[in-house]
Amino acid sequence: MQFFQTYAENLKKAAELGISDSLIATLSDGSVESAAILQGIVNDNGKSVEDINEKWKGVIGAKDTLAKTMADMQTDFTAKSEAIQAKMDSLVQNMNQEKRQYKMARKP
């Protein structure tokens, strides 16, 4: 019970100190790790808020870049897989000579 009370107080204090809303939201997961980070922010008493917020912006930017890269890779993979499938279908159709052979056998 004391853990969550301190945790809630530290969330409030970190917000009052100026920690970005998105970082506060991320640290609101209730984990021991988040509680420790919040305690460090509160213990610092706002001296590093600007630096913390700037580093958090960098983390968000890197996360967005990674997500875009992963989406691009997936799209490229899907396109290439579809092209391979189409090529395989074409090859199979070209190998299927049943109709041609039937016509040739029926010719006088």
C-alpha positions as CSV (number, residue, x, y, z in Angstrom):
1,M,0.0,0.0,0.0
2,Q,2.8,2.4,0.9
3,F,4.5,1.6,-2.5
4,F,1.5,2.8,-4.4
5,Q,0.9,5.9,-2.2
6,T,4.5,7.0,-2.7
7,Y,4.3,6.1,-6.4
8,A,1.2,8.3,-6.9
9,E,2.8,11.2,-4.9
10,N,5.9,10.9,-7.1
11,L,3.9,10.9,-10.3
12,K,2.2,14.1,-9.1
13,K,5.5,15.7,-8.0
14,A,7.2,14.8,-11.3
15,A,4.4,16.4,-13.3
16,E,4.6,19.5,-11.0
17,L,8.4,19.7,-11.7
18,G,7.7,19.8,-15.4
19,I,8.3,16.3,-16.7
20,S,6.6,15.9,-20.1
21,D,3.1,14.5,-20.1
22,S,4.1,11.6,-22.4
23,L,6.9,10.6,-20.1
24,I,4.5,10.8,-17.1
25,A,2.1,8.6,-19.0
26,T,4.8,6.1,-19.7
27,L,5.9,6.0,-16.1
28,S,2.3,5.4,-15.0
29,D,2.5,1.7,-15.6
30,G,2.9,0.8,-11.9
31,S,6.2,-1.1,-12.4
32,V,9.1,-1.1,-9.9
33,E,11.3,0.3,-12.6
34,S,9.0,3.3,-13.2
35,A,8.7,3.9,-9.5
36,A,12.5,4.0,-9.2
37,I,12.8,6.4,-12.1
38,L,10.1,8.6,-10.6
39,Q,11.9,8.5,-7.2
40,G,15.1,9.6,-8.9
41,I,13.3,12.5,-10.6
42,V,11.7,13.6,-7.3
43,N,15.0,13.3,-5.4
44,D,16.7,15.5,-8.1
45,N,14.1,18.2,-7.2
46,G,13.8,19.4,-10.8
47,K,17.4,20.1,-11.5
48,S,17.5,17.8,-14.5
49,V,14.0,18.2,-15.8
50,E,15.0,20.0,-19.0
51,D,17.7,17.4,-19.8
52,I,15.3,14.5,-19.0
53,N,12.6,16.0,-21.3
54,E,15.1,16.5,-24.1
55,K,16.4,12.9,-23.8
56,W,12.8,11.7,-23.8
57,K,12.1,13.5,-27.0
58,G,15.1,11.7,-28.5
59,V,13.7,8.4,-27.3
60,I,10.3,9.1,-28.9
61,G,12.0,10.2,-32.1
62,A,14.1,7.0,-32.3
63,K,11.0,4.9,-31.5
64,D,9.0,6.6,-34.3
65,T,11.9,6.1,-36.7
66,L,12.2,2.4,-35.8
67,A,8.4,1.9,-36.2
68,K,8.6,3.6,-39.7
69,T,11.5,1.4,-40.7
70,M,9.8,-1.7,-39.5
71,A,6.6,-0.8,-41.4
72,D,8.7,-0.1,-44.6
73,M,10.5,-3.4,-44.2
74,Q,7.1,-5.3,-43.8
75,T,5.7,-3.5,-46.8
76,D,8.7,-4.3,-48.9
77,F,8.7,-7.9,-47.8
78,T,5.0,-8.2,-48.6
79,A,5.5,-6.8,-52.1
80,K,8.5,-9.0,-52.8
81,S,6.6,-12.1,-51.5
82,E,3.6,-11.3,-53.7
83,A,6.0,-10.9,-56.7
84,I,7.6,-14.3,-56.0
85,Q,4.2,-15.9,-55.7
86,A,3.0,-14.4,-59.0
87,K,6.2,-15.6,-60.7
88,M,5.7,-19.1,-59.3
89,D,2.1,-19.2,-60.5
90,S,3.2,-18.2,-64.0
91,L,5.9,-20.8,-64.0
92,V,3.5,-23.5,-63.0
93,Q,1.0,-22.4,-65.6
94,N,3.7,-22.5,-68.3
95,M,4.7,-26.0,-67.2
96,N,1.2,-27.2,-67.4
97,Q,1.1,-28.4,-71.1
98,E,-1.9,-30.7,-70.7
99,K,-4.2,-28.6,-73.0
100,R,-1.5,-28.2,-75.6
101,Q,-0.7,-31.9,-75.6
102,Y,-4.4,-32.8,-75.8
103,K,-4.8,-30.6,-78.9
104,M,-1.6,-32.0,-80.5
105,A,-2.9,-35.6,-79.9
106,R,-6.2,-34.8,-81.5
107,K,-4.7,-33.4,-84.7
108,P,-4.8,-35.7,-87.7
